[in-house]
Amino acid sequence: MTRIEDFLDLEGRVTRWPAGKGKMAEQELILAYLSEKFTLGVIYTEREVNQILKSHHTFEDWAILRRELFERGYLNRDKDGSRYWRTPNVTFF
C-alpha cells in the first residue's frame, strides 16, 4: 500500500509527481496532503497559491499541482483565476 511518506523528503516536501495511467490513487494522496496546506475560509491569490505549493514540493512544477488541485475539487477559484480557496468537502487521509 502506498503511503504519503513514500513521496516526501525529510522536510515533508513532495519529491515527485507520479505520472501515467494507474497512478491516480498516488496523485490523490499527494493532492489531499497538499490541500491541507490551505486554510478553509481563507482567500488566496494565484501568487500565494504558487508560493505555498513551491514551499511544499521539490520538483519545480507548481503549475501542475495548482491545476490538479483545482480540477479535482480540492481548491476552487474565480473564473479569472484571481482568487482561490480550499473546498470544505474534501476528506483527508
PyMOL commands that place a pseudoatom at each C-alpha (Angstrom):
pseudoatom trace, name=CA, resn=MET, resi=1, chain=A, elem=C, hetatm=0, pos=[0.000, 0.000, 0.000]
pseudoatom trace, name=CA, resn=THR, resi=2, chain=A, elem=C, hetatm=0, pos=[1.283, 3.448, -0.919]
pseudoatom trace, name=CA, resn=ARG, resi=3, chain=A, elem=C, hetatm=0, pos=[1.753, 5.957, 1.879]
pseudoatom trace, name=CA, resn=ILE, resi=4, chain=A, elem=C, hetatm=0, pos=[2.254, 9.717, 1.635]
pseudoatom trace, name=CA, resn=GLU, resi=5, chain=A, elem=C, hetatm=0, pos=[5.674, 9.262, 3.247]
pseudoatom trace, name=CA, resn=ASP, resi=6, chain=A, elem=C, hetatm=0, pos=[6.776, 7.456, 0.067]
pseudoatom trace, name=CA, resn=PHE, resi=7, chain=A, elem=C, hetatm=0, pos=[6.576, 10.821, -1.735]
pseudoatom trace, name=CA, resn=LEU, resi=8, chain=A, elem=C, hetatm=0, pos=[8.051, 13.138, 0.916]
pseudoatom trace, name=CA, resn=ASP, resi=9, chain=A, elem=C, hetatm=0, pos=[11.570, 14.216, 1.800]
pseudoatom trace, name=CA, resn=LEU, resi=10, chain=A, elem=C, hetatm=0, pos=[12.706, 14.672, 5.399]
pseudoatom trace, name=CA, resn=GLU, resi=11, chain=A, elem=C, hetatm=0, pos=[11.222, 18.195, 5.434]
pseudoatom trace, name=CA, resn=GLY, resi=12, chain=A, elem=C, hetatm=0, pos=[7.776, 16.973, 4.372]
pseudoatom trace, name=CA, resn=ARG, resi=13, chain=A, elem=C, hetatm=0, pos=[8.054, 18.233, 0.792]
pseudoatom trace, name=CA, resn=VAL, resi=14, chain=A, elem=C, hetatm=0, pos=[6.647, 16.240, -2.117]
pseudoatom trace, name=CA, resn=THR, resi=15, chain=A, elem=C, hetatm=0, pos=[9.577, 14.970, -4.188]
pseudoatom trace, name=CA, resn=ARG, resi=16, chain=A, elem=C, hetatm=0, pos=[7.818, 13.687, -7.304]
pseudoatom trace, name=CA, resn=TRP, resi=17, chain=A, elem=C, hetatm=0, pos=[4.545, 13.654, -9.206]
pseudoatom trace, name=CA, resn=PRO, resi=18, chain=A, elem=C, hetatm=0, pos=[3.504, 10.137, -10.230]
pseudoatom trace, name=CA, resn=ALA, resi=19, chain=A, elem=C, hetatm=0, pos=[2.544, 10.348, -13.901]
pseudoatom trace, name=CA, resn=GLY, resi=20, chain=A, elem=C, hetatm=0, pos=[0.769, 7.923, -16.165]
pseudoatom trace, name=CA, resn=LYS, resi=21, chain=A, elem=C, hetatm=0, pos=[-2.160, 5.570, -16.078]
pseudoatom trace, name=CA, resn=GLY, resi=22, chain=A, elem=C, hetatm=0, pos=[-2.634, 3.670, -12.864]
pseudoatom trace, name=CA, resn=LYS, resi=23, chain=A, elem=C, hetatm=0, pos=[-1.206, 6.498, -10.742]
pseudoatom trace, name=CA, resn=MET, resi=24, chain=A, elem=C, hetatm=0, pos=[-4.488, 8.207, -9.858]
pseudoatom trace, name=CA, resn=ALA, resi=25, chain=A, elem=C, hetatm=0, pos=[-4.540, 6.926, -6.261]
pseudoatom trace, name=CA, resn=GLU, resi=26, chain=A, elem=C, hetatm=0, pos=[-0.997, 8.157, -5.678]
pseudoatom trace, name=CA, resn=GLN, resi=27, chain=A, elem=C, hetatm=0, pos=[-1.843, 11.531, -7.189]
pseudoatom trace, name=CA, resn=GLU, resi=28, chain=A, elem=C, hetatm=0, pos=[-4.941, 11.842, -4.987]
pseudoatom trace, name=CA, resn=LEU, resi=29, chain=A, elem=C, hetatm=0, pos=[-2.830, 11.059, -1.932]
pseudoatom trace, name=CA, resn=ILE, resi=30, chain=A, elem=C, hetatm=0, pos=[-0.432, 13.887, -2.812]
pseudoatom trace, name=CA, resn=LEU, resi=31, chain=A, elem=C, hetatm=0, pos=[-3.232, 16.341, -3.630]
pseudoatom trace, name=CA, resn=ALA, resi=32, chain=A, elem=C, hetatm=0, pos=[-5.026, 15.618, -0.345]
pseudoatom trace, name=CA, resn=TYR, resi=33, chain=A, elem=C, hetatm=0, pos=[-1.748, 16.192, 1.506]
pseudoatom trace, name=CA, resn=LEU, resi=34, chain=A, elem=C, hetatm=0, pos=[-1.081, 19.484, -0.292]
pseudoatom trace, name=CA, resn=SER, resi=35, chain=A, elem=C, hetatm=0, pos=[-4.643, 20.720, 0.127]
pseudoatom trace, name=CA, resn=GLU, resi=36, chain=A, elem=C, hetatm=0, pos=[-4.122, 20.592, 3.895]
pseudoatom trace, name=CA, resn=LYS, resi=37, chain=A, elem=C, hetatm=0, pos=[-1.606, 23.430, 3.458]
pseudoatom trace, name=CA, resn=PHE, resi=38, chain=A, elem=C, hetatm=0, pos=[-4.523, 25.752, 2.664]
pseudoatom trace, name=CA, resn=THR, resi=39, chain=A, elem=C, hetatm=0, pos=[-6.842, 27.046, 5.384]
pseudoatom trace, name=CA, resn=LEU, resi=40, chain=A, elem=C, hetatm=0, pos=[-10.612, 26.826, 4.980]
pseudoatom trace, name=CA, resn=GLY, resi=41, chain=A, elem=C, hetatm=0, pos=[-12.204, 30.251, 4.737]
pseudoatom trace, name=CA, resn=VAL, resi=42, chain=A, elem=C, hetatm=0, pos=[-9.039, 31.984, 3.512]
pseudoatom trace, name=CA, resn=ILE, resi=43, chain=A, elem=C, hetatm=0, pos=[-8.958, 33.512, 0.034]
pseudoatom trace, name=CA, resn=TYR, resi=44, chain=A, elem=C, hetatm=0, pos=[-5.603, 33.198, -1.740]
pseudoatom trace, name=CA, resn=THR, resi=45, chain=A, elem=C, hetatm=0, pos=[-4.239, 34.950, -4.802]
pseudoatom trace, name=CA, resn=GLU, resi=46, chain=A, elem=C, hetatm=0, pos=[-2.675, 32.812, -7.508]
pseudoatom trace, name=CA, resn=ARG, resi=47, chain=A, elem=C, hetatm=0, pos=[0.719, 34.082, -6.370]
pseudoatom trace, name=CA, resn=GLU, resi=48, chain=A, elem=C, hetatm=0, pos=[0.006, 32.952, -2.790]
pseudoatom trace, name=CA, resn=VAL, resi=49, chain=A, elem=C, hetatm=0, pos=[-1.125, 29.526, -4.001]
pseudoatom trace, name=CA, resn=ASN, resi=50, chain=A, elem=C, hetatm=0, pos=[2.072, 29.216, -6.025]
pseudoatom trace, name=CA, resn=GLN, resi=51, chain=A, elem=C, hetatm=0, pos=[4.206, 30.195, -3.034]
pseudoatom trace, name=CA, resn=ILE, resi=52, chain=A, elem=C, hetatm=0, pos=[2.543, 27.626, -0.786]
pseudoatom trace, name=CA, resn=LEU, resi=53, chain=A, elem=C, hetatm=0, pos=[2.997, 24.914, -3.391]
pseudoatom trace, name=CA, resn=LYS, resi=54, chain=A, elem=C, hetatm=0, pos=[6.608, 25.924, -4.077]
pseudoatom trace, name=CA, resn=SER, resi=55, chain=A, elem=C, hetatm=0, pos=[7.423, 25.565, -0.393]
pseudoatom trace, name=CA, resn=HIS, resi=56, chain=A, elem=C, hetatm=0, pos=[5.871, 22.081, -0.198]
pseudoatom trace, name=CA, resn=HIS, resi=57, chain=A, elem=C, hetatm=0, pos=[7.415, 20.312, -3.188]
pseudoatom trace, name=CA, resn=THR, resi=58, chain=A, elem=C, hetatm=0, pos=[10.858, 19.902, -4.754]
pseudoatom trace, name=CA, resn=PHE, resi=59, chain=A, elem=C, hetatm=0, pos=[10.292, 19.073, -8.430]
pseudoatom trace, name=CA, resn=GLU, resi=60, chain=A, elem=C, hetatm=0, pos=[9.558, 22.633, -9.616]
pseudoatom trace, name=CA, resn=ASP, resi=61, chain=A, elem=C, hetatm=0, pos=[6.145, 22.154, -11.228]
pseudoatom trace, name=CA, resn=TRP, resi=62, chain=A, elem=C, hetatm=0, pos=[3.749, 24.090, -9.043]
pseudoatom trace, name=CA, resn=ALA, resi=63, chain=A, elem=C, hetatm=0, pos=[1.540, 24.808, -12.083]
pseudoatom trace, name=CA, resn=ILE, resi=64, chain=A, elem=C, hetatm=0, pos=[0.565, 21.143, -12.491]
pseudoatom trace, name=CA, resn=LEU, resi=65, chain=A, elem=C, hetatm=0, pos=[-0.120, 20.906, -8.764]
pseudoatom trace, name=CA, resn=ARG, resi=66, chain=A, elem=C, hetatm=0, pos=[-2.280, 24.064, -8.776]
pseudoatom trace, name=CA, resn=ARG, resi=67, chain=A, elem=C, hetatm=0, pos=[-4.178, 22.864, -11.849]
pseudoatom trace, name=CA, resn=GLU, resi=68, chain=A, elem=C, hetatm=0, pos=[-4.753, 19.379, -10.421]
pseudoatom trace, name=CA, resn=LEU, resi=69, chain=A, elem=C, hetatm=0, pos=[-5.872, 20.765, -7.050]
pseudoatom trace, name=CA, resn=PHE, resi=70, chain=A, elem=C, hetatm=0, pos=[-8.467, 22.858, -8.892]
pseudoatom trace, name=CA, resn=GLU, resi=71, chain=A, elem=C, hetatm=0, pos=[-9.571, 20.266, -11.450]
pseudoatom trace, name=CA, resn=ARG, resi=72, chain=A, elem=C, hetatm=0, pos=[-10.054, 17.567, -8.815]
pseudoatom trace, name=CA, resn=GLY, resi=73, chain=A, elem=C, hetatm=0, pos=[-12.004, 19.819, -6.458]
pseudoatom trace, name=CA, resn=TYR, resi=74, chain=A, elem=C, hetatm=0, pos=[-9.506, 20.404, -3.656]
pseudoatom trace, name=CA, resn=LEU, resi=75, chain=A, elem=C, hetatm=0, pos=[-9.335, 24.119, -4.474]
pseudoatom trace, name=CA, resn=ASN, resi=76, chain=A, elem=C, hetatm=0, pos=[-11.885, 26.331, -6.141]
pseudoatom trace, name=CA, resn=ARG, resi=77, chain=A, elem=C, hetatm=0, pos=[-11.270, 29.629, -7.902]
pseudoatom trace, name=CA, resn=ASP, resi=78, chain=A, elem=C, hetatm=0, pos=[-12.879, 32.583, -9.586]
pseudoatom trace, name=CA, resn=LYS, resi=79, chain=A, elem=C, hetatm=0, pos=[-13.289, 32.252, -13.351]
pseudoatom trace, name=CA, resn=ASP, resi=80, chain=A, elem=C, hetatm=0, pos=[-10.411, 34.651, -13.962]
pseudoatom trace, name=CA, resn=GLY, resi=81, chain=A, elem=C, hetatm=0, pos=[-8.124, 32.740, -11.575]
pseudoatom trace, name=CA, resn=SER, resi=82, chain=A, elem=C, hetatm=0, pos=[-7.592, 35.772, -9.355]
pseudoatom trace, name=CA, resn=ARG, resi=83, chain=A, elem=C, hetatm=0, pos=[-8.857, 34.158, -6.122]
pseudoatom trace, name=CA, resn=TYR, resi=84, chain=A, elem=C, hetatm=0, pos=[-8.517, 30.606, -4.835]
pseudoatom trace, name=CA, resn=TRP, resi=85, chain=A, elem=C, hetatm=0, pos=[-9.893, 28.868, -1.745]
pseudoatom trace, name=CA, resn=ARG, resi=86, chain=A, elem=C, hetatm=0, pos=[-9.911, 25.378, -0.290]
pseudoatom trace, name=CA, resn=THR, resi=87, chain=A, elem=C, hetatm=0, pos=[-13.137, 23.468, -0.708]
pseudoatom trace, name=CA, resn=PRO, resi=88, chain=A, elem=C, hetatm=0, pos=[-14.713, 22.152, 2.506]
pseudoatom trace, name=CA, resn=ASN, resi=89, chain=A, elem=C, hetatm=0, pos=[-15.965, 18.803, 1.196]
pseudoatom trace, name=CA, resn=VAL, resi=90, chain=A, elem=C, hetatm=0, pos=[-12.643, 17.006, 0.837]
pseudoatom trace, name=CA, resn=THR, resi=91, chain=A, elem=C, hetatm=0, pos=[-11.988, 14.009, 3.079]
pseudoatom trace, name=CA, resn=PHE, resi=92, chain=A, elem=C, hetatm=0, pos=[-8.391, 13.778, 4.239]
pseudoatom trace, name=CA, resn=PHE, resi=93, chain=A, elem=C, hetatm=0, pos=[-6.477, 10.588, 4.952]
for i in range(1, 93): cmd.bond("trace and resi %d" % i, "trace and resi %d" % (i + 1))
show_as sticks, trace
zoom trace
